[in-house]
Amino acid sequence: MRRSFLAAMMLCAASAAQAADMPDLPILRGTQGLSSVQINWQGFYVGGQAGYGTSNMNFTNSTQQLAARLLANTAIENAGGVAEWPLLGKESVHGNGFGGFFGYNSQWDDVVIGVELSYLHGKFGGSQTDSMTRIFNDSTGSQDTVTHQSFASINITDTGTLRLRGAYSWGVFLPYVFGGAALGQADIVRTATIFGNQHNPGPPVQDFPFFVTATEQQNSHLIYGYTAGLGVDVMLISCLFLRAEWEYVRWATIIDTSVNTVRLGLGYKF
């Protein structure tokens, strides 16, 4: 990695030396104004990036199916509707990651259209635990004391997006918007636990304690969604550019999840 970076720097320095002296660097052309500098964005480019963001999750009803299977065709579920109790809710958790990007730009005067692959590895997601206890009578005449505990978590470790970019070249700046498809890898865990006591007043008086639980765990599970965002590339010298970007990714999973990230990157245009 270090050798590749040094090679890129040497190529950049050589091309800059051939093109002009120091005053011709785009970031130093203050007398002409940054908007008057002509930059060629045409071609392939590659870079590295780091990001910080927020995962917004809605865990509501994410364990409902597990609870329904545990209590299927029971007097407790028929009378109390335990699986449908309003457990869990919304949660926001911060995370960070690092990765890279690779793409190609096609330029017509000041208009730039491109396609790009972006990748981020990190930890985005969170977890939530909730419980509820109710007392009710069922069809057998028993008094039921029932506690329903619910746990759910999602941890997105890898995010890759395929984007179509539209940009406008304004001097050394290339502001852009993008949209596309997202693929990711996530660990998803859901647990439903239901326990309590059925009290039969008799005769004879009887108590029937119960405890049932179920967990569904998906490790390295492939998830998909869509992405949209905006950003700006700033040409520093003839081949190196700085990037600032905001990206929104909406995931289609059993736990409703979206991730907003802000990113800084450094790229090299061939």
Wavefront OBJ file of the C-alpha trace (Angstrom):
o trace
v 0.000 0.000 0.000
v 2.834 2.404 0.899
v 4.679 1.629 -2.366
v 1.516 2.262 -4.398
v 0.961 5.586 -2.670
v 4.582 6.661 -3.265
v 4.304 5.677 -6.915
v 1.146 7.730 -7.270
v 2.848 10.729 -5.685
v 5.831 10.407 -8.052
v 3.522 10.237 -11.072
v 1.652 13.240 -9.810
v 4.833 15.262 -9.235
v 6.168 14.359 -12.669
v 2.976 15.376 -14.463
v 2.817 18.603 -12.492
v 6.440 19.445 -13.379
v 5.815 18.825 -17.069
v 2.634 20.856 -17.123
v 3.850 24.024 -15.432
v 5.693 25.640 -12.587
v 4.373 26.031 -9.034
v 2.008 28.961 -9.743
v 0.000 26.689 -12.111
v -1.237 24.466 -9.299
v -5.037 24.830 -9.236
v -5.138 25.715 -5.549
v -2.626 28.574 -6.077
v -4.290 30.349 -9.006
v -5.914 32.963 -6.833
v -5.347 35.862 -9.186
v -7.509 34.277 -11.901
v -10.175 32.968 -9.532
v -10.830 29.329 -8.811
v -13.837 29.291 -11.129
v -11.657 30.105 -14.164
v -9.369 27.077 -13.789
v -10.055 24.341 -16.332
v -9.837 20.828 -14.876
v -9.989 17.613 -16.838
v -12.036 15.098 -14.807
v -12.261 12.583 -17.661
v -10.988 9.083 -16.882
v -10.577 6.540 -14.149
v -9.930 7.393 -10.518
v -9.360 5.600 -7.214
v -9.157 6.668 -3.590
v -9.496 5.944 0.101
v -12.063 7.276 2.562
v -13.140 7.365 6.205
v -16.680 7.931 7.444
v -18.673 8.755 10.569
v -22.410 8.330 10.787
v -25.632 7.404 12.509
v -27.655 4.213 12.234
v -31.404 4.763 12.653
v -33.236 1.555 13.527
v -36.863 0.697 14.225
v -37.027 -2.573 16.173
v -40.834 -2.429 16.627
v -42.449 -5.852 16.071
v -39.153 -7.361 14.898
v -39.644 -10.391 17.211
v -43.391 -10.752 16.684
v -43.078 -13.764 14.380
v -40.901 -15.626 16.892
v -43.390 -15.046 19.706
v -46.312 -16.087 17.527
v -44.624 -19.407 16.711
v -43.872 -20.061 20.375
v -47.504 -19.564 21.463
v -49.327 -20.884 18.390
v -52.718 -22.454 19.242
v -52.409 -21.823 23.000
v -55.054 -20.420 25.354
v -52.569 -17.793 26.481
v -52.100 -16.382 22.965
v -55.789 -16.614 22.095
v -56.771 -14.665 25.200
v -53.880 -12.251 25.627
v -52.481 -11.726 22.116
v -48.997 -11.860 23.669
v -47.136 -11.904 20.354
v -48.698 -8.565 19.393
v -47.766 -6.666 22.537
v -46.072 -3.325 21.654
v -42.441 -4.112 22.453
v -39.227 -2.449 21.265
v -39.009 0.839 19.388
v -36.668 3.234 17.620
v -32.956 3.646 18.339
v -30.114 5.764 16.917
v -26.460 4.787 17.348
v -23.264 6.401 16.033
v -20.582 4.441 14.188
v -17.539 4.857 11.974
v -15.651 3.053 9.228
v -13.065 3.234 6.482
v -12.794 2.026 2.904
v -12.219 3.092 -0.664
v -13.799 4.045 -3.977
v -13.152 3.452 -7.681
v -14.874 4.999 -10.669
v -14.874 6.484 -14.148
v -15.875 9.977 -15.300
v -17.036 11.032 -18.747
v -16.891 14.791 -19.337
v -18.696 17.106 -21.787
v -17.483 20.666 -21.247
v -18.545 21.403 -17.638
v -20.906 18.432 -17.264
v -19.485 15.219 -15.811
v -21.327 11.879 -15.692
v -19.766 8.895 -13.989
v -20.191 5.503 -12.422
v -18.561 4.558 -9.128
v -18.095 1.690 -6.689
v -17.797 2.747 -3.037
v -16.952 0.521 -0.071
v -16.995 1.121 3.687
v -16.017 -1.317 6.440
v -16.997 -0.510 10.010
v -19.662 -0.958 12.641
v -23.091 0.529 12.059
v -26.130 -0.658 13.985
v -27.336 -1.227 17.524
v -29.565 -3.277 19.812
v -32.562 -2.918 22.086
v -34.210 -4.937 24.886
v -37.775 -4.555 26.166
v -40.277 -6.437 28.314
v -43.911 -6.297 29.384
v -46.006 -8.154 31.988
v -49.791 -8.537 31.988
v -52.370 -10.511 33.979
v -55.518 -11.824 32.273
v -57.939 -14.763 32.239
v -58.015 -17.282 29.426
v -60.701 -19.585 28.018
v -59.828 -22.432 30.431
v -60.738 -20.291 33.439
v -57.108 -19.879 34.501
v -55.571 -16.581 35.542
v -52.422 -16.029 33.500
v -49.475 -13.923 34.614
v -47.319 -13.508 31.514
v -44.030 -11.704 30.886
v -42.855 -11.167 27.332
v -39.185 -10.207 26.869
v -37.832 -9.152 23.484
v -34.307 -8.515 22.187
v -33.138 -7.487 18.712
v -29.850 -6.280 17.239
v -28.284 -5.502 13.884
v -24.614 -4.861 13.134
v -23.715 -3.813 9.578
v -20.025 -4.508 9.005
v -19.624 -3.964 5.260
v -21.374 -1.610 2.849
v -20.848 -1.463 -0.906
v -22.702 0.879 -3.247
v -22.875 1.104 -7.040
v -23.616 4.714 -7.952
v -24.466 6.795 -10.968
v -23.008 10.293 -10.502
v -23.976 13.595 -12.075
v -21.591 16.507 -11.560
v -20.744 20.027 -12.723
v -17.156 21.195 -13.070
v -16.639 24.647 -11.548
v -12.980 25.489 -11.488
v -11.158 23.099 -9.164
v -14.489 22.039 -7.637
v -16.666 19.157 -8.817
v -19.959 19.182 -6.875
v -22.024 16.063 -7.538
v -25.137 14.107 -6.659
v -25.550 10.361 -6.901
v -27.983 7.486 -6.533
v -27.783 3.732 -6.855
v -27.984 0.301 -5.290
v -26.457 -0.922 -2.031
v -25.299 -4.336 -0.846
v -24.134 -5.069 2.675
v -23.218 -7.696 5.218
v -24.844 -7.728 8.630
v -25.215 -9.794 11.792
v -28.876 -9.878 12.891
v -30.106 -11.426 16.149
v -33.711 -11.636 17.413
v -34.882 -13.316 20.620
v -38.358 -13.722 22.120
v -38.769 -15.112 25.644
v -42.152 -15.705 27.276
v -42.617 -16.983 30.821
v -45.048 -16.830 33.711
v -47.688 -18.836 35.520
v -51.145 -20.234 34.827
v -53.202 -20.263 38.036
v -56.209 -22.606 38.047
v -58.536 -21.726 40.957
v -59.740 -25.308 41.012
v -60.888 -27.368 42.508
v -58.214 -28.469 42.849
v -56.103 -25.274 42.944
v -53.137 -25.665 40.610
v -50.258 -23.547 39.290
v -48.584 -24.268 35.972
v -45.356 -22.283 35.478
v -44.077 -22.039 31.906
v -41.002 -20.762 30.076
v -40.447 -20.722 26.305
v -37.815 -18.942 24.224
v -36.612 -18.773 20.642
v -33.636 -17.085 18.975
v -33.001 -16.461 15.311
v -29.415 -15.472 14.452
v -28.128 -14.541 11.005
v -24.364 -14.085 10.786
v -22.755 -12.398 7.770
v -26.229 -12.053 6.270
v -26.446 -10.415 2.824
v -28.691 -7.347 2.846
v -29.648 -4.932 0.085
v -31.089 -1.465 -0.324
v -30.600 1.819 -2.125
v -28.320 4.829 -1.717
v -28.421 8.558 -2.464
v -26.270 11.511 -1.542
v -24.141 14.450 -2.582
v -20.592 15.665 -2.265
v -17.756 17.637 -3.787
v -14.333 16.731 -5.172
v -11.626 19.387 -5.032
v -8.563 19.067 -7.256
v -5.478 19.802 -5.173
v -2.827 19.259 -7.836
v -2.883 17.770 -11.315
v -3.800 14.263 -10.135
v -4.762 14.313 -6.451
v -8.182 15.439 -5.255
v -9.892 15.817 -1.892
v -13.452 14.571 -1.320
v -16.194 15.513 1.144
v -19.455 13.572 0.952
v -22.776 12.740 2.611
v -24.418 9.373 1.895
v -27.798 7.936 2.858
v -28.410 4.174 2.653
v -31.806 2.581 3.265
v -31.693 -1.154 3.984
v -34.495 -3.651 3.307
v -34.215 -5.947 6.341
v -36.531 -7.394 8.995
v -35.197 -4.608 11.243
v -36.021 -1.318 9.527
v -32.597 0.381 9.232
v -31.085 3.405 7.520
v -27.546 4.798 7.808
v -26.383 8.383 7.271
v -22.632 8.963 6.936
v -20.361 11.914 6.274
v -17.070 11.001 4.632
v -13.676 12.471 3.831
v -11.490 10.946 1.150
v -8.366 11.412 -0.918
v -8.349 10.277 -4.536
v -6.039 9.952 -7.523
v -7.223 10.507 -11.112
v -5.339 8.611 -13.789
l 1 2 3 4 5 6 7 8 9 10 11 12 13 14 15 16 17 18 19 20 21 22 23 24 25 26 27 28 29 30 31 32 33 34 35 36 37 38 39 40 41 42 43 44 45 46 47 48 49 50 51 52 53 54 55 56 57 58 59 60 61 62 63 64 65 66 67 68 69 70 71 72 73 74 75 76 77 78 79 80 81 82 83 84 85 86 87 88 89 90 91 92 93 94 95 96 97 98 99 100 101 102 103 104 105 106 107 108 109 110 111 112 113 114 115 116 117 118 119 120 121 122 123 124 125 126 127 128 129 130 131 132 133 134 135 136 137 138 139 140 141 142 143 144 145 146 147 148 149 150 151 152 153 154 155 156 157 158 159 160 161 162 163 164 165 166 167 168 169 170 171 172 173 174 175 176 177 178 179 180 181 182 183 184 185 186 187 188 189 190 191 192 193 194 195 196 197 198 199 200 201 202 203 204 205 206 207 208 209 210 211 212 213 214 215 216 217 218 219 220 221 222 223 224 225 226 227 228 229 230 231 232 233 234 235 236 237 238 239 240 241 242 243 244 245 246 247 248 249 250 251 252 253 254 255 256 257 258 259 260 261 262 263 264 265 266 267 268 269 270
